[in-house]
Amino acid sequence: MAGIQLNTLRKIYAGNVEAVKGISIDIKDGEFIVLVGPSGCGKSTLLRMVAGLETITDGELFIGDRLVNNVEPADRDIAMVFQNYALYPHMTVYGNLAYGLKNRSIPKDEIEKRVRKAAEILEIGDFLDRRPRQLSGGQRQRVAMGRAIVREPAAFLFDEPLSNLDAKLRVQMRMEIKKLQKELGTTSLYVTHDQLEAMTLADRLVVLSGGVVEQIGSPIDVYEKPASTFVATFIGSPAMNLLPLAKSGNEWKLDNGANVDVKLNTDLSDLILGVRPEDLVIEELSEKFDTGLHTALTVHVVEPVGAESYVHGTIGEGSVDVVVRAPGKLHFEPGQILKVTAKPEKLHTFDTKSGKRIELEGALETA
Amino acid sequence: MKRVQFSHPLMPYMLLLPQLAIVGVFFLWPAAEAIRASFYLEDPFGFGSTFVGLDNFKDVVSASEYSRTAWFTLIFSAAVTFFSLSIALLLAVKADNVIKGASTYRTLLMWVYAIAPPVAGLVGVMLFDQHIGPLNDLAHALGWNMQIGVNYFDTAFAMTVIAVWKQIPINFIFFLSGLQSVPKSVQEAAAVDCRSSSRRFWTVTFPLLAPTSFFLLIINITYALFDTFGIIDLVLKGEPGNNPVTLVYKVFLDGFRGNDLGGSSAQSVILMILVFALTVVQFRMIERRVHYS
């Protein structure tokens, strides 16, 4: 067991392409950290640098108290679960689990004991004599997990381990991974592009974009206080509505000229206003309040998903798409004008240029 | 499977006819003729033949010259197969690890493959030439008085080296593509599981190369047994004397130089049986242990 420390890790590929631009994360012992971001954000590269499969251009990597920048993958005391499982096709399931132990000269009876135990935890005891090609995707996934568990490493590294599974199995395995990690208490670093997977698994989320950390925090923190417009739109589905506003006299206007009735106590002349679809409430269903946001949108498309409906519309004439999460039993017609409100504490504000979050200290609530 | 309908029932046979004719004329007929001839004593001048039963076979097997040739063939084939496979594998593994200028290395290593086999054989022979051959000069410089065509071992050595040299590029290409088809993630998983890269190679990469290796093993044994005829002929310059020859070359020598068609046919029948047995053994025994992922 050990923590992992990443000190301004950088990865520069041939041709001066900087994939990871100085990332620092302090992972505590036993913590489940999820690296999340769109493809090409450097999350897999970062994980592979921790595993030792990619060289570290600059910065320091500690596993436990040991500087491991130039340590071979096999000597880093980590186990990795790969996206396509990467099982050894010519070995039985038992052979796959035992391989990493055999190479570490662990006595035979100890190997046997650990493999049986892992097989029992993962319910793959019946397949130990089979070869990977005789297993289903979910079973292969379990074997890949088992190969990591038997090693009893300081840390687990997961590289999008669930993305090859079908949706139902993915949800099931997600829960099992979380349960297993809590039981074993092994420090874990998990890479995914699926924000739902990230939210449900993580003790702390690391949102990456373009090789830099956008935000580190607990899933709820990241959801409720996104540090930038990128995080705001990446985490949460449907994504947060972003309204670029500019001050005109005493009023806030969208770039299509439409007025947005919102009370913001700020000296800024422009900012981006963010509000999550579930925080936009249809006025008739809401208690009355003067502060916060009041606006009307023209309904364009309605997506009923059962318990709720996603109502897409625009404010004024133009392309600013706004999504409202409305109760599923309501009926909406395209072209209909829908009045919506949002409470002041539900509003997020971001800088127009940098996209960074602006905290308007107590300002949102006053008129 | 969709059944193809032909307008006339004879049509499929007509389409097969050219291929069957080629197989018949160039394989089945000579093979049948060889089997027939192996039971007859042919007059060297073609004035008739006498049925002698198994006498040809008895003569062939009991001749000390034959067992000597058989032993040489065995050792020669084993050496050629082993060295051409292992050197090619070594080169392929090294080339696979090269990152800078990888394609240049690979092209250079495959170059010999692009040369027509007889030309490659001739180049090989020239390298060992008594007068102009650089390898011969090298051997002399190292104090080895190499006399190809005179000394039994020297001749065998030159034959083996040339045969191996010519076969390496083909094996190299297959091994390299085999290595590149080993999933990268499996190799990475092995890197996490095992520190020693040579151990990783023998426990993960090599077993995954097994289908390629098995295919090449058959190709190389066949090559060493039969396709080295030209190289042997070039090295011996058609004058075998007391020099080593393979069984296949001996069939040619006895039949066309010695004019012993019956004995020569008996030898080729023995070879036929040998090849048949070899093929059965290879597919039965080895394929069962080969993992095709």
Interface residues (C-beta under 8 A of the other chain):
Chain A: A51 G52 L53 E72 P73 A74 D75 I78 A79 M80 F82 Q83 N84 A86 L87 Y88 P89 H90 Y99 G100 N103 R133 R147 R151
Chain B: P183 S185 V186 E188 A189 A190 A191 V192 D193 C194 R195 S196 R199 T203 V204 P207 L208 A210 H291 S293
